[in-house]
Amino acid sequence: MSQPDLSPDLSYVLTRPDAWLSGVIFASPHSGRDYPDWFLRETRLPVAALRSSEDAFIDRLIAPAIRHGAVTLAARIPRCIVDLNRGADEIDPLVVRGVPRHPLNQRTLAGLGVIPRVVSQGRAIHDRQIDRAEADRRIDSCWRPYHAALSGLISQARARFGQAILIDMHSMPHDALGHLQGTRPDMVLGNRHGLSAAARVSDAVCGAIEAEGWTVRRNSPFSGAYICSAYGRPAQHVHVVQLEIDRSLYMHEATLTPRADFDDFAARIDRMMGRLTSLLADPAGGRIAAE
């Protein structure tokens, strides 16, 4: 049985199957929930409020992917300490002392930079700014190891299978889709409007989702964030798809506890991952054909 490979600084868990069959990677950069004592002493918020920014239980949902020959990578560090789906340079001057004010993207302006200012509902994490040295320490000890592991897996997949296919797994609040007209989708697939993944990969993901009876919408309201834009290079045979799952399908959002039918939902996710991994693998057991 495959065993978790813990990084030296415990910022992530990387689990490899006995035989990596397809070059598919399932990752969860926002499910970390190891809150160190030093952080809990510094924050103004209780753990229950901090956890509102987690993609709770996504790491549990992707864990069975190794049985299908896929690799899994899951964060241990919580998103409210350092956001692994942001660029290392997406630093909010309202959070980090001494950072020069510079043009910021909309995520950072909203307080959701690499060192977040707020959790859900705009609740401030700290009473005061942190030093630049502290920001750099978080980035160097947590952000860089995770991305070194991710980029290494992508390189290995390309070398072994001709392509790397990263499914970046997230969850979204049920209310995040309240403004949409028509039927509310169960999941949202983001591929940067085709820039981070080829159509055949996105179509395969949608097909695997729909085979389980779920509905999926593409690129609205989530088209993919830093990981999609930084790694998705379809012309170089690196495909990245971000998948957002409605949290209300498997958990109680107010209490961050699994629903009574969590195991049934998890079984459907397991089948979806198995179907997807099979679709994207060479049936002959070798290399995924280059496009």
N, C-alpha and C positions, 0 to 999 in steps of 0.2 A: 504493500500500500504506500502511495506517495506521502511524503511528510513535508510540512511547511518548512521553508527556508527563511529564517528570520534575518533581516538585515542587521548589521552590527549595531546600528543606533535605534533599531526597533521602530523605524518610521513606516515600515510596510511589511507585508507578508507576501512572499512570492512562492507559489506552489506549482510544481511541474508534474505532469502526468508521467506514468512509467514509459509511455511512448508518445511523443508529441507528433500527432498525425497530420495536422492540417495547417499549421501556421497561424491559427486563430488564437487571439489573446482576449480574455474578458478581464476588464479592469474596473476598479471602484475607487476613485480618488477621494470621495467624500463620505465614506462610511466609517472613518476612524473614530474611535470613542475611548482612547486611552488618555485621560486628562491628568497630566502631571500635577503634583502638589504645588509646585512653584507657580503654575498658571492659575490654579484655583485660588491661591492667595492674592493674586494680582487683579483678577477680574471682579467686576461689580455684580455679576449675574450668577444665579444658582445653576447647578449642573443641568437641571431640567430645561432652563431657558437656553443654555448653550447648546444643548442637544437638538434644539429645533432646527439648527442649520445642517444637521447630519442627513445623509442619505441612509437612514437607519435600516439595517438588516440586508442591505444590498450585497454586502460581502457574504452573508449566509446564502443568499439566493444564487450567487455565481459559483460558490464552492464546488458543486457537483460537476462543473464543466470539465474537471480533470478526468472524469470517467469517460468522457467523449473524446479525449485526446487533445484538449485545449489547455493552455496555461492560464492561471489566474494571478492577478496582482491586486492587492487590496491595501489601502492605507490603514495605518494604525493611528497616525496623528490626526486629531480632530481638525475639521475645516476652519473652526474659529481661531485656531492658533496659527495655521498657515494653510493657504488654499492651493492645493496642488494642481488645480485647473485654471491657474492664472500664470502669467509670465512673471519671472523673477523681478522684472523691472516695473511691474504694475504696483507701484508703491504710492500709497495715499499720504500726502503731506499732512493731512489732518490726524493721521495715526502715528506717523513716525517723525520724531523731532529732527529738524535740521535738513529735511529733504527739500530741495528747491521746488517751488511751484512750477509745474510744467504742464503741457497739454495732457489731459487725462481722458481715457476712454469712458464710456458710460458706466461700465461695471465699477470702475474705481471711483468715479464721482458718486456712485450710489453707496459707497462704503464697502464694496465687495472686491477690494484689491487682493494682492497676495498675502498681506497681513490685514485681515478684515477689521472694519470699524464697527460693524453691526452684525447681529444675527437676524432672524426673521422678525417681521413687524418693526424693523428699524430700531431695535433695542441695542444701545451702545454697550460694547464689551468692556471698555475701560473708562475710568474717570479722567485719565490723563494720557498724554502721548507717551510712546515708548522711545527709547534711544535708538539711533541708527544701528549701534552695535548689537542691540537685542534683535532688531529686525534681521540683520545679517546672520546672526547666530541661528535663528529659526530657519532661514532660507538655506544656509549651508548644511545644517544638521538634518533637515527634513525634506525640503523641496529638492535639493540637488541629488540626494541618494535615490529618491523615488524616480526622478526623471532619468538618472543614469541607468537604473534598472529597466525602465520602460524603453529607452532608446536601445539598450543592449538586446532586449527581447526582439525588438523590431528588426535589428540588424541580423540576429540569428535566424529569424523567420525568413527573411529575404534570402539568406545564404542557403538555407535548407529546402525552402519550398518555392522560391522564385518570387514570393510576395509575402507581405505581412498584412494581416487583417485584424484591426483592433476594434473591439466593441466596448466603448466607454460607457459604463452603466451608471445611471443616476436615478433619483426619484424626484418627483415634483409634488408640491402641495396640491390637493384637489382644487383649491380655489384659484390656482394659477391659470386655469383654463376657463374661469367663470365668464370672461369677457367674450369668448368665442361664440359665434352664431352657429346654429345647427347642432348636430350631434357632437357631444364632447368625446374626444378620443381617449382610449385607455393609455396610449403611449404616444410619444412624439419622437420621431427619428430626425436627427440633425446631421447633415453632411455638408454644411456650408454651401447649400444650394448647388451641390454637385462638385464642389472644389476639393473636398476631402476624401471622397470615395467614388469609385466608378458606379455607374448605374446598376450593373449586374450584382454588385455587393449590396447596395441599398435595397434592390429588389428582393434579394435573397433574405435579408433581414425582415423586410415587410412580409414576405411570404411565410416565414417561420412564425411570426407573430400572429398573422391572420389564421394560420392553420390551427391555432389554439383558441380561436373564437374571439380574439381581442381586436379592437380597432386601432389604427395607427394613422397619424397625420405627419406630414413631412415639413420640417423647417419652420413651423409656426406653432407656438411662439418661441421655440428654442432651435436655433440652427447649428449650435455647436460653439464651444468656447475655445479656450487656449489650446487644449490638447488636440482638438480637431485641426485648428489652423496651423499649429506648430509641426504636427507630424503627418497630416494627411497629404500625400503626394501621389495621386493615382498614376500620373505619368511615370513615376519611379516605382510603381507596384507596391505602394504603401497606402492602404485604405483605412480610414478612420471614420467610424460612425458613432455618434452620441445617441444613447437611448434613454429617454426619460419615462419613468413609470409612475402612474398616478398612485400616490401613497395609500389612498383610501381603499385600493384593491386588496391590500394585504396587512394593513396596520391601522390602529386607532391613532390618529395624528395628535390628539390632545394629550394622550398619556404615553405615546411612543411605545406602545405594546402591540404585539402581533394579534391579528384577528383570530377568532376561533378556527377559521378555515385556512390559516396560514400554510399549513402543510400541503393542502390541496393546491393552493396557488404556487407554492414552491415546486410541486411536481409538474405543473404546467410549464413553469420557467425552465425546469430541467429538460423537459421534452423539447421545448423551443430551442434551447442551446444545442441539444443533440442533433436536432433536425438541421439547424443552421451550420453547425460544424461539418456535418455530413455533406451538405449542399456545396460547401466551399472547399471540400477536400477532393483530391484526385482519387477516384474510385480504385485506381490501380495501386494506391498506397504510396505514391511518390510525390511528385512535384505538382503544384498548382500551375496550370499553364499561364505563361505571361501573355498579357493582352497585346 
